[in-house]
């Protein structure tokens, strides 16, 4: 049975070659695909920094 499609938007970006190679190695070891790893990393970054950015933007 196929997976349910998620509501998604395409996003393309360029990575530094070394970072991309590390991402590929991580995916190979973990068994996760690049999309999942990048989504989780971005989500964690946003959770850790969004409040700081909101406060900073209020000061402008």
PyMOL commands that set and color helices and strands:
alter all, ss='L'
color gray80, all
select helices_A, chain A and resi 17-30+34-58
alter helices_A, ss='H'
color red, helices_A
deselect
rebuild
show_as cartoon
